[in-house]
Amino acid sequence: LYLVLFVEVEMDDFRQLAIGTVVYILICLCLIAPPTEIQSAGLTIQTILSGWLGSENLNFIDYHIRRTSATLIFHALLPLGYYVSMATFVDDDLFDLRSASKTWKIYLLFAMFIPFCAGIIVFYWKNYRGHPIIKKLQRIREYSSGDSTPTGWLELAHDIDDEFRRIDKFSSGGAPGSRVYVTDNWILRTGPYTVDAAHHPDVDLILTDSTEHTLSAETATAAQFLNILVVTSGSSQIKPFKIRLNALEYNELKDKLRTPVVNAKNIVIKQTITDRFLDAFSDLVENNGSVHYLGELENCIGCMQTLANVKLTKRCDQETCVQCYCRPMWCLECMGKWFVNRQNQSRPDGWLSSQAGCPTCRSVFCMADVCSVRQ
């Protein structure tokens, strides 16, 4: 239909129609999948309709029932918005249906029919409890307790609302309306038109694949993203869904989950720069050799959990490094964390050759001066 519209216009108007179409498509893309700048400007459905939507933190399920309904109506109005935009900025005659071409009239009918159908769907969702979110909660309720009553889903909704109010939940994702949340008992994924939910004790988690990007819009650095399939065990009525998150958030996710993630494909999950440095730090200290210590070793004053097992002893040739006379007071991991936190975080390529001060006496040392302790 769009191609027919372009064919019927004269060459003089073709450029204006083409430019207007491209601009409108770009605007639609920014509204459907808003970048950070659009979100910061508050040009999202969640921000514009915040008064009607309510609070996600207080009423999670009701909020997303309203949000998905509003999103469907808004997206359905975009074709009609194209007609109004072309009539306003390209061809004023489109406001007069008698002078509009047959193709434009067909397009207008099509553009008005879509929001009409969307309105009927939203009306059905609201009045007959047919919303996809409610249907999914009803299936989960029936699977977990055998309760198939029309109001059985309300108990699950209240449970999710209560847990979502807690501040210790895990959350991932940047785009509004498309995020992953993990509470004490629930795994939740929000999408444009629905919300997927799974109960911790009833699911299997499978790491299916990963993708790597040289530049991430969220971190402005290289990033690895993991796709985890959430499958409800023993139920074909509850559709599986995937959650996607940055590999840097994987450990935090595992700490919140009550079910282990199965990595059957042995996918390599890349660590943070700090974690990789600590691994290299440990390897270098091991190669530095050890020093004999006659005194009694105490717990590391950094973590208070591991015995102090490293001592600073000048072994390098750098003039700026000095001998440290402190007794062993730190474990290898805490000393590595101390060292990396004293470096220029924007220049990780220089961490291995840098220096830091002793955590206790501030004597300057480099990585060649960190030795393990033996008794």
Steps between C-alpha positions, in 0.01 A plus 500: 500500500788736577656425160175586323491833683847585368414399143191720481668827605672734260876533497485846661315358799697177510793650688277655766306177545819293517665734752184518709468122498860444607472758778175348626649149500798624702265669748297179532813294563609742771158474666471122471857428613606827665876563530648645818456859382127452439459333839684786671269749330198313640354420156383149589159352567601427859589864565223671306227282652660464842199655673262242354734202514574538869812368672680190379663451840169502686271315258714309253230289333238775471765741371604268218141412408443870444837553333460218248149620414623855443795372295272300270273802439797731442668268250169448320466878454837536324367428145228763554765738627685454172196613303449805722871588477501479119183709484652763730849532356487360144156522339221713651249347259506176700277668760234526227400142426322605181828609343714220645599216269338158524820350640513754781136430581569127523802570718296725730235230536774251582663739749168557681413131505817403692434715812134394487607135527753590771224673696283188482791287625569734792128507584501119505810500722340738748146369523540124458827446684654381175827692533805284418655581840190376684479187284861412576449547873191280484703222332774528761241491779331195353833322452638576848188445713228364271289812555315573173252758638472829307642699793780259591756719324441786745693325775801462274470864392502615863801277571693645206405855602621442856835357392557766235479771768814363664824678422713184469354386167722447196426715194658515156431677172502859387192551283182592689239227479762237407680392814582191707426480872578222745345509847522243778247268334432638151677549168331780303560629148307799374431552129306751291170312518536250784693387806649151535520351848644180647508365854852415625433146631321397178753601234807374321750760380709426191776721362432467127744738329689826525569794271791741507492866400798724447299793633210490742247784515473456877869494595668656189750212512522146364240272655386138505127425530362169624168340403346279769196285428248480784296178481227402746567137589231247412255746345439550128227757570746762622703629207878524554664839462850638473670760714793699363759669716854632498761241598626742765167455682509119487653447846250738656218310331628164628511634855129582477386180329392192693552274198844446340552607140589203278787578265483183288679662206794611721462860389790713619371787711741790493589665828526866582830676445556504875439126532740428215762724661465320833561169323814644338602651834477158669707335227775764523517479880534124476798549267657755736590228746435494873652641819542318832307648793556379857214686667141393541272583209168669574189553293522752214394841627325563170252211491552351851431156351829375352839476666745767391718332238701771320781736602658795322872444445696717256628280218469733200761736355282810501644787704156630598410175681614472863526222756189443710552377858137421581418148617261294282155650552323446168388207287583474131150593378466808720852618409409464132179697548692770689755520219246524216289758682804730515545494121365718223171325419491646149840347412488130591779429251748653747388325819756217490794742483366752751571558866297550815557577867498240776150493657658544845816714474459635145841376387505500120506155340436333164368155419849349501524584872195298608608161635309211651571402860620161617563385854 
